[in-house]
Amino acid sequence: MDLRLNGLRALVTGASRGLGYATARGLAAEGAAVAVNSRGVQSIEGAARSIHQETGSPVLAIPGDMADPAGPDEVVQQAARSLAGLDILVTNAGGPPSGRFEAFDDAAWLKAIDLTLMSHVRLVRAALPFLRQSANPSVLTITSYSVKQPIPNLVLSNSIRAAVVGLTKSLALELGSEGIRFNSILPAWTETERVVELMTARAQLNDTSLEEEIARQSKDSPLGRMGRPEEFANAAVFLVSPAASYVTGVMLSVDGGMYKGTL
């Protein structure tokens, strides 16, 4: 299938590793011009070089902190200037710390809200003027299957990512008349650096090993394993592409069957 992404302009945040990196690589492989963002200058420049070398497509590195209220607008403006516009926005923010409810005070909650909710709000707000000028505007928020099935020891993420799904669906309804599509992907446990960090924290809590926790979590999937970042990226690239032009307001679980509900 031709996804018709060749020449489209995309910004992917949180793209130095993991799901964001895999999505940016997938878009570049389909011929999109991609801008990638993360906080670390060296890490995002290395990611951009790696994707360009692998795909041959132009990849622009834009450092910036999405938890900083000014960061999203600065990154979007730079991406739009460099790419001469913007067709696709993929909003991906790092997850807040793991822990139980009583471990976090107000300051921790507010910091998590800034990173995990407000970064999406601010990115979309900054990108809208450019998306309105696009013939194929699309936004994808990356959330988690925890919005349907809360994950133990992740109270901050469970709570705040649910708000991102509400935001995504609301924007799909509100801006659909302008032709701007909004979707979200709800990944489950995928083999990323973030998951290794979470499994390490779980191993310390349970007095087990990293390997034991990964094996235990993998059993939640009927497929008997965690997902691979490229499997997530395949779904993400399709959803933001013109090939999915009649798909909006969808909260797609890419979870290997780990979510046990029917809705």
N, C-alpha and C positions, 0 to 999 in steps of 0.2 A: 504494500500500500504506500502510495506517495502521500506523506503527511503535509506536504506543501509548506515546509518550514524554511526552505532555501531563501536566504536574503532577509528573513524576519529578524527583528532586533529584540534581544531578551536580556533581562537582568535577573540574576539568581543570587540571593543573599545566603549567608551561611554556607558558602560554597568551597571552603578550603579543604573539606574532607566530607566523608559520609554521604548522606542522601543528597545534599546540595551539590556536592562535587559530581556525583554520578549523574544528576539531572543536567547540570551544565555540560558535561561531557556528551550526554545523549543529544542535547540540542545542537551542540557544535557538530556532532557527527552527521546530523541531518541538514547541515548547511546554514544554520542560524549564526548570526553575529552575536556573540555573547559577552556580557559584562558580568564578572564574578566579584563577590564581596565577602569579606570577613574582617575581623578586628586586626589580625596580625599581618603586618606588611610582608614579611618574608614568606609566610605560609600562603597567602593569597597570590602573591607573585609567582611562587613555585607551582601552585595549582594551575594558574593561567598558562604558564609555559608548558606544563605537562599536557594539558588539554589541546593546546595549539599543535604541539609536536605530534600528538596522536591522531588528530582529526584534520589538520591543515586549515581549519577555520580560524578567523581572527578572534582572539579572546583578550578582553581588557580587564586588568586587575584594578579594583577600587577598594582600598582599605577604608574601614569605617565601622564605628561601634553602633549597633542597632539599639542598644540600651540607652544611648545618649539621645535626648530629645531632638537635637539638631542633626544627628547622624543620618537618619533615613532620607531627609530632604536633600542633604548634601550629596549622598550617593546617587540618588535618582537623577538629580540635576546633572551630575558629571556623566552618568551613563547616557542620558538623553543627548547631551551635547556631543559626546564622542561618537555615538552611534547614529546621530542625526534623527533621533526619535526613539520611540519605544513601542513595541507591539505586545510583548509578553513580560509579565512580572511574576516571579516565583519567590514568595516570601517564606523564608526558613529561618527560624531563630533557635539558638541553643536552648536546651531545656534548663529549668531551674534545678537547684540541688535536690537530691533525694533526702527523705526524712519523713518522720511522722508529724502529726499536727502540732503537738506541744513543743516541737523543736524549733518552731519559727515564730518570731515576734512580728510586729507590724512592719518594721523596716525590711525584713526578709520578704514579706508578702508584697510590699510595694515595689521592691527591686525586681521580683519575679514578674509582676504585672507589667512593668516597663519593658522588660525583655521579651516576655512570652505573649503578651497581648498588644501593648502599645506600639511595638515595632511594626506589626502588621498594619495597624491603623495608620501610622505615620507614613509607611511606605505607599500604601494605596492612595492616601490623600495627596502625596507628592506626585505620584505617577498619573493620576487621573487626567490632567490636562494633556499629557502626551498620548495616553491610551485613547482619548476622545478623537485624536487626529489619525488613528490607525484604522486600516481597513480590516484588521484581524486582531482586535484587542482581547486579551485573555489574562486572567490572574489565577494563580494556583497558590493556596496556602497549604503549608505542610504542618499537620497536626499530629494526632496519635490515635490509635484505637482505644486509648484510655478514656476518650470522651464517651464511649459506649460501655466500656468495661474497665472500671478503675483498676490501676495497678498498685499493688501493695507498696508502701513506703515512698510513694510519689504524690503526696497530697497536693503540693503546689502545682505540679504539672497536670494532674487529674482535674483540678479545679479551673485553672486558667486556660488550658487548651480548649475546654468546652466553650468558653467565651469566644474563642477564635472561630469555632464552627458556627456559632450564632451570628457572628459578624459576617462570615462568608456567605451564609444563606441569605441574610438580610440584604447584602450588596447585590447578590444575584437577582433578587426580586426588585430592588430599587433601581438598578442600573441596566437591567435587561433591555429596557426600551431604547437604550442608546447602543445596543449591540455589544456591550462589554460582558464577557462571560466570567463567572467566578465559580471555582470548584475547589475542593479540598481533598487531599489524600490522607488517610488515617493508617499509617504503617504500624505494624506490630514489631516484634523483636527482629531486628535486622543486623547483620554483621558489620557494625560500624564502631568507630572509636568510642563514641558516646555510650554505646551498649556495653562495651568492655568496662567502661568506668562505672556504670550502674551495676553490672554483675560483680565487679570488685567490691563495691560498697555492700552489696547484698551478702557476699561471701564473708566479709568482716562481721556483719550483723549476725549471721547464722553460724559463724565459726566453721565455715567450709572452705573449699577452694573455688577459684574462678572457673575451672573446668567443670566442677560438679554443678555449679549454678547454671552454666550455659547448657549443660546436658539436661538438667531438670527443666529449664524453661523451654527448651526445644521440644519436649514431650507434649507441650500444650498445642502444638500444631499437628493436624492429621498427617502432614507430610514428614513429621519427625525431625525438623530442622528449623533454624532461623532463615530469614530471607537474605538475599544478596542485594547490595545496593543497586546493581544494574537491573534487577527485577523491579524494584521500585521505580527506577528511572524510566523504564519502558512505559509504564502506566502514566507517569508524569508527562513525558514528552508527547504522548498521544493526547492527553487532556488539554494541553495548552495549544495544540496544533489546529490549523483550520480543518483538518479531517474530523475533528470533534465539534464542528460548528453548531450542532444542535444539542450540545451537552452543557448544561449550566445548573448551578445549585446542587451539584452532586457531592456527597461525602463518601468517597470511595475507599473501602477497606482493602488494603494490600497487606494481608496479614497471614497468609498461609492457613486460614481457617482457625486462627487462635481465638477470634471473637466467636462466642458460642450462641449468640442470640439469633433470632430470625429476621429482625428488622434493622 
